[in-house]
């Protein structure tokens, strides 16, 4: 792989070639079933089935991206007055979708000192669940944290969900994007009791967010989501499906992409993460603490305002950094994590090194005790 940003270059050649062939056939330009092309749904079911969590095409609903899938799931599960459990830090779309339904959000903490694991004990002590709580959302691997839940922790979450009779909404759009020594475990593979709605898509692993194809996988081995399944199908009819061109190429993308592609993709991401995070280790940059990622494309950095003479919080840090050094980071307030900012390490290593150096110079310039 070359040094151009992953999102520009990393699309598998085989996927592009397959789409070109199908486009030239002039047979893929029409509407598709609202739940998705049958052959694409079969391919998705085959790809993501596990011995412990088997899927058929009838368990798959294709959507306009993972974001469209998140919205459909939340709108189907929640009525006005209901509530849903949402992680913080967490992807802001969950909250937007819930509130648009007239539902309320109950936020549970991810613990930085525990590599961003969910605070199950805190949820129990807080009594966060009541008779109107319908589901708990998890995002694994995590945006914005860049961490991957262990099997043991996923089992903890499932015990909590089973105890409180909650549906698990698993945002797994970064599935299998993990670094060496880390394993991604689909949460649905760990329980036959707890119903799971798993969300995935092409955008991240194939670097094609503009292709707008995501999906919902319905794991419901005890048939507890009969009405939810019907509701999802009905919701799919509001808009006649996602990109028809790309759907025709899903079987080839999922089952004919060279296995080396996935290995090289994860390795390159891990190398870029290492290059970026190395610059923050052992207090090399005053006032910042990096929690190292082990998956996805992100990491979170904590800002210590006391280390700076003229920066009061992480939001001000991110704004001044952009204005003075032209380095863009996303303030943690976007994710309900006001002490942090999020970084993306998709850029080439040379640019990542330059970004770290600019952040270092910025911090030294604003530090209470300046030293060269």
C-alpha positions in Angstrom: 0.0 0.0 0.0 1.2 3.5 -0.8 1.3 6.6 1.5 -1.9 8.2 0.2 -4.7 8.5 2.8 -6.6 5.3 3.2 -10.0 6.8 2.3 -8.7 7.8 -1.1 -6.8 4.8 -2.2 -7.7 1.7 -0.3 -10.8 0.5 -2.2 -10.2 -3.1 -3.4 -9.5 -3.1 -7.2 -11.7 -6.2 -7.5 -14.7 -4.3 -6.2 -14.2 -1.4 -8.7 -13.8 -3.9 -11.6 -16.9 -5.8 -10.6 -19.0 -2.6 -10.5 -17.6 -1.5 -13.9 -18.6 -4.9 -15.5 -22.1 -4.7 -14.0 -22.6 -1.1 -15.1 -21.7 -1.9 -18.6 -24.3 -4.7 -18.6 -27.0 -1.9 -18.3 -29.0 -4.3 -16.2 -28.6 -2.8 -12.7 -30.2 0.6 -13.0 -33.7 -0.1 -11.7 -35.3 -0.1 -8.3 -34.7 -2.9 -5.9 -36.8 -4.5 -3.1 -37.0 -2.1 -0.2 -35.2 -4.5 2.1 -32.4 -5.0 -0.4 -31.3 -7.2 -3.3 -31.9 -10.9 -2.5 -28.4 -11.9 -3.7 -26.8 -9.1 -1.6 -28.8 -10.1 1.5 -27.7 -13.7 1.1 -24.1 -12.7 0.7 -24.2 -10.5 3.9 -25.9 -13.3 5.8 -23.3 -15.8 4.7 -20.4 -13.4 5.5 -21.6 -12.6 9.1 -23.1 -15.9 10.2 -21.4 -17.7 13.0 -22.0 -21.2 14.2 -23.4 -19.6 17.4 -25.4 -16.9 15.5 -26.6 -18.1 12.1 -28.3 -15.7 9.7 -30.4 -16.1 6.6 -31.2 -13.4 4.0 -34.5 -12.8 5.9 -32.5 -11.6 8.8 -30.9 -8.8 6.7 -32.2 -5.4 5.8 -30.0 -3.2 3.6 -30.0 0.5 4.1 -28.5 3.7 2.9 -25.3 3.4 5.0 -24.9 2.4 8.7 -26.3 5.8 9.7 -29.5 5.0 7.8 -29.6 1.7 9.6 -29.1 3.3 13.0 -31.9 5.7 12.4 -34.2 2.9 11.2 -33.5 0.8 14.2 -34.0 3.6 16.7 -37.2 4.9 15.0 -38.6 1.3 15.0 -37.8 0.5 18.6 -38.8 3.8 20.3 -42.2 5.5 20.9 -42.6 8.9 22.4 -41.9 8.7 26.2 -39.6 5.6 25.8 -35.9 5.8 26.7 -32.7 4.2 25.5 -29.2 3.7 27.0 -26.5 5.4 25.0 -22.7 5.4 25.7 -20.7 8.5 26.5 -18.4 9.2 24.8 -20.5 8.1 21.9 -21.5 8.8 18.3 -23.9 11.8 18.4 -26.4 10.3 15.9 -27.8 8.0 18.5 -29.1 10.9 20.6 -30.4 12.8 17.6 -32.4 9.9 16.3 -33.9 9.1 19.8 -34.9 12.6 20.5 -36.5 13.0 17.1 -38.8 10.2 18.1 -39.9 12.0 21.3 -37.9 9.5 23.3 -35.3 10.4 26.0 -31.6 9.3 26.3 -30.0 7.9 29.4 -26.3 8.0 29.1 -23.9 5.5 30.6 -20.2 6.1 31.0 -17.3 4.5 29.2 -14.4 4.4 31.7 -11.1 5.7 30.3 -9.2 4.1 33.2 -10.6 0.7 32.0 -9.8 1.2 28.3 -13.3 2.7 27.8 -15.3 -0.3 29.0 -18.9 0.3 29.9 -19.6 1.2 33.5 -22.0 -1.7 34.2 -21.7 -1.2 38.0 -22.5 2.5 37.7 -25.6 1.8 35.6 -26.9 -0.6 38.3 -26.1 1.8 41.2 -27.7 4.7 39.3 -30.9 2.7 38.5 -30.6 3.8 35.0 -33.2 1.3 33.7 -37.0 1.7 34.2 -40.2 0.3 32.6 -39.8 2.6 29.6 -36.2 1.5 28.7 -36.2 -0.4 25.4 -32.6 -1.0 24.5 -28.9 -0.4 25.1 -26.6 0.8 22.3 -23.0 -0.4 22.2 -20.4 0.7 19.6 -17.7 -1.9 19.2 -15.0 -1.1 18.0 -15.6 2.4 19.2 -16.0 5.7 17.5 -14.6 8.0 19.0 -12.5 5.9 21.5 -10.8 3.4 19.1 -11.1 0.6 21.6 -12.4 -3.0 21.3 -14.4 -4.7 23.9 -13.2 -8.1 25.2 -15.3 -11.2 25.1 -15.6 -11.1 28.8 -16.8 -7.5 28.8 -19.4 -8.2 26.1 -20.7 -11.1 28.2 -21.1 -8.6 31.1 -23.1 -6.3 28.9 -25.3 -9.3 27.8 -26.0 -10.3 31.4 -27.1 -6.7 32.1 -29.3 -6.6 29.1 -30.9 -10.0 29.9 -31.5 -9.0 33.5 -33.4 -5.8 32.4 -35.0 -7.4 29.3 -33.3 -5.0 26.9 -32.6 -5.3 23.2 -28.9 -4.8 22.3 -28.3 -2.4 19.4 -24.8 -3.2 18.4 -23.2 -0.6 16.1 -20.4 -2.8 14.6 -19.6 -0.8 11.5 -15.9 -1.1 12.5 -16.1 -4.9 12.8 -12.8 -6.7 12.3 -10.8 -3.4 12.1 -8.6 -4.4 15.0 -4.8 -4.4 15.7 -2.5 -7.2 16.4 -3.3 -9.1 19.5 -6.9 -7.9 19.6 -9.9 -9.9 18.6 -13.3 -8.6 17.5 -16.2 -10.7 18.8 -19.7 -10.1 17.5 -21.9 -9.7 20.5 -24.7 -11.7 19.0 -22.4 -14.8 18.9 -22.3 -14.9 22.7 -26.0 -15.2 23.6 -29.1 -17.1 22.4 -31.3 -15.3 24.9 -30.7 -11.6 24.3 -32.1 -10.2 21.0 -29.4 -8.2 19.1 -29.8 -5.8 16.2 -26.4 -5.5 14.7 -25.5 -2.7 12.3 -22.7 -2.9 9.7 -21.8 -1.7 6.3 -19.2 -1.2 3.6 -18.0 2.3 4.4 -15.2 1.7 6.9 -13.5 -1.6 6.0 -13.6 -0.9 2.3 -13.1 2.9 2.6 -16.2 3.7 0.5 -18.4 5.9 2.8 -19.8 7.7 -0.3 -21.2 4.4 -1.7 -24.0 4.5 1.0 -24.6 0.8 1.8 -25.2 -0.4 5.3 -27.3 -3.1 6.9 -29.2 -4.4 9.9 -28.7 -8.0 11.1 -31.6 -9.3 13.1 -30.4 -11.9 15.7 -33.6 -13.1 17.4 -33.3 -16.8 18.1 -36.2 -16.8 20.6 -38.6 -14.8 18.3 -38.9 -12.0 20.7 -38.7 -9.3 18.0 -41.5 -10.4 15.7 -43.2 -7.0 15.8 -39.8 -5.2 15.6 -38.9 -7.2 12.5 -42.2 -6.3 10.9 -41.7 -2.7 11.9 -38.2 -2.6 10.3 -39.6 -4.0 7.0 -42.3 -1.4 7.0 -39.8 1.4 7.7 -37.7 0.2 4.8 -40.6 1.0 2.5 -40.4 4.7 3.2 -37.5 5.0 0.8 -36.9 2.4 -1.9 -33.6 1.0 -0.6 -30.0 2.1 -0.9 -27.6 2.3 -3.9 -28.7 -0.3 -6.4 -25.4 -0.3 -8.3 -23.3 -1.1 -5.2 -25.8 -3.7 -3.9 -25.2 -5.8 -7.1 -21.5 -5.9 -6.2 -21.9 -6.8 -2.5 -21.4 -10.6 -3.1 -18.1 -10.0 -4.9 -16.9 -7.4 -2.3 -17.6 -9.6 0.6 -16.6 -13.0 -0.8 -14.0 -12.4 -3.5 -11.9 -9.6 -2.0 -8.4 -11.0 -1.5 -7.8 -11.9 2.2 -4.5 -10.1 2.0 -6.5 -6.9 1.6 -7.9 -7.1 5.1 -4.5 -8.0 6.7 -2.7 -5.1 4.9 -5.5 -2.7 5.7 -5.4 -3.4 9.5 -1.6 -3.4 9.5 -1.4 0.0 7.8 -4.0 1.4 10.2 -2.0 0.0 13.2 1.2 1.5 11.9 -0.3 4.9 11.4 -1.9 4.7 14.9 1.5 3.8 16.4 3.2 6.7 14.6 0.6 9.1 15.9 0.3 8.0 19.5 4.1 7.5 20.0 4.4 11.3 20.1 2.2 11.5 23.2 3.8 8.8 25.3 5.5 9.3 28.6 4.5 12.9 28.9 6.3 14.0 25.8 3.8 16.7 25.2 2.7 18.7 28.3 -1.0 18.8 29.1 -2.1 15.9 26.9 -2.7 12.2 27.7 -3.4 9.8 24.9 -5.4 6.6 25.5 -4.0 4.2 22.9 -6.4 2.6 20.5 -6.5 -1.1 19.6 -9.0 -0.8 16.7 -11.1 1.4 14.4 -9.6 4.7 13.2 -9.6 7.0 16.2 -8.1 7.8 19.5 -9.0 10.2 22.3 -6.7 12.7 24.0 -7.4 14.2 27.3 -6.6 17.9 27.9 -5.3 19.0 31.3 -6.2 22.7 31.4 -4.0 23.4 34.4 -0.9 22.7 32.3 -1.8 25.8 30.1 -1.7 29.5 30.8 -4.5 30.5 28.5 -6.6 27.4 27.6 -9.6 26.7 29.8 -10.8 23.4 28.3 -10.6 20.9 25.4 -13.0 22.8 23.2 -10.9 26.0 23.4 -7.8 23.8 22.8 -9.2 22.4 19.6 -10.3 25.8 18.3 -7.0 27.5 19.0 -5.1 24.5 17.5 -7.0 24.9 14.3 -6.4 28.6 14.1 -2.8 28.6 15.0 -1.4 25.3 13.6 -4.1 24.3 11.0 -4.5 21.0 12.7 -8.2 19.9 12.9 -9.3 17.7 15.8 -12.9 17.1 16.9 -13.7 18.5 20.3 -15.0 15.9 22.7 -18.1 17.9 23.4 -19.4 16.4 20.2 -19.3 13.0 21.9 -20.3 14.1 25.5 -16.7 14.0 26.6 -15.7 17.6 27.3 -12.3 16.8 28.7 -11.1 15.2 25.4 -10.7 15.7 21.7 -10.8 13.0 19.0 -8.1 12.4 16.4 -8.3 10.4 13.2 -5.1 8.6 12.0 -6.1 7.9 8.4 -3.5 10.3 7.0 -0.1 9.1 5.7 2.6 8.7 8.4 4.5 11.8 7.2 1.5 14.0 7.7 0.7 12.3 11.1 4.2 13.1 12.3 3.9 16.7 11.2 0.5 17.0 13.0 2.1 15.6 16.2 4.9 18.1 15.9 2.5 21.0 15.4 0.5 19.9 18.4 3.7 19.7 20.4 4.8 23.2 19.4 1.3 24.5 20.2 1.3 23.0 23.6 4.8 24.3 24.4 3.8 27.8 23.3 0.7 27.7 25.6 2.3 25.8 28.5 2.6 27.6 31.9 6.2 26.7 32.0 7.8 27.1 28.6 11.0 25.2 27.8 12.8 24.5 24.5 
